[in-house]
Amino acid sequence: MLPRRPPHGGRVGFLYCPPWRVQGISVGGEQTVVQIPELDINFDIGMCPRVALAAPWVALSHGHMDHIGGLPYYFSQRSFQKMPGGTCVCPPVMLEPLERMLHAWAPVENQQTPFKLIPLGHGEKVEIKPSIYLKAVEMTHTVPANAYVVIEHRSKLREDLQDVPQAKLKQLRESGENITRTLEIPLVAYSGDTDMNPNLLGDDFCKSKLVITECTFFDEDHRQRARIGNHLHLNDLGELLEAWEAETVVVIHTSRRTRIEQSREQAREFLGEKAMERVHFLMDHRRNKSRYEQQLEDASLASSK
């Protein structure tokens, strides 16, 4: 009898959630890397598939190996391919251990690969593109952990100056007075690994247009497992969907203990058809392919009118 072929693995999931692409691989306990190409960022980097190299930013949620294992390779490959050095954002307690880990590769590779690390504590922000900021939000996990929210800063005229003539506004501006205010608009939220906590119900998550969330456990008798490992359960997702206004919610970090088709159907049964219209599983390859083909068809029809 011939031996069986090895199982499929390392296949990049893909969803188009206008105006962003969400692509990567996320299997609980094995590897997670989720990229938004339009925002130049990878969330976590458990391994480093080729697509991940293109993003100049990596935001690490926490220090478990399935979320950071690809970081040395990411920096090394960007250097090898003559790409500008990448930047990694992490919870502050991870800074020193990550520096030691990355420096430890120098005698192994016989070269010092350039890297840049930025610690980001709860509520702190860093600009990743013009007027686009990455904000850290503290989460609850078995180790210190961040969620991240990508926020756009937009300048708007101050409300008290709405009816002021243009000539007067020009005069105020030339005198040095600030006539604008900055609006912070949450675009994309990424939960990382976390237990249910109040920060998931704050404006950063509730107002984001796209939320990428872990949901590791789906079976009813796995609720205690979720609590022990500080992960989200399907029941938690139901509560969160009631609060989140996002047009699209992408579920990641499903595990091999439950097949993706089974997880999807359990979610449909628990959440209902209406909620499932905006819920998609990153690793649901067959369904996501059909969805994208329909998007292509719809776009073609729209352009032909």
Secondary structure, 3 states (H helix, E strand, C coil): CCCCCCCCCCCCEEEEECCEEEEEEEECCCEEEEEEHHHCEEECCCCCCHHHHHCCEEECCCCCHHHHCCHHHHHHHHHHCCCCCCEEEECHHHHHHHHHHHHHHHHHHCCCCCCEEEECCCCCEEEEECCEEEEEEEECCCCCEEEEEEEEEEEEECHHHCCCCHHHHHHHHHCCCCCEEEEEEEEEEECCCCCCCHHHHCHHHHCCCEEEEECCECCHHHHHHHHHCCCCEHHHHHHHHHHCCCCEEEEECCCCCCCHHHHHHHHHHHHCHHHHCCEEECCCHHHHHHHHHHHHHHHHHHHHC
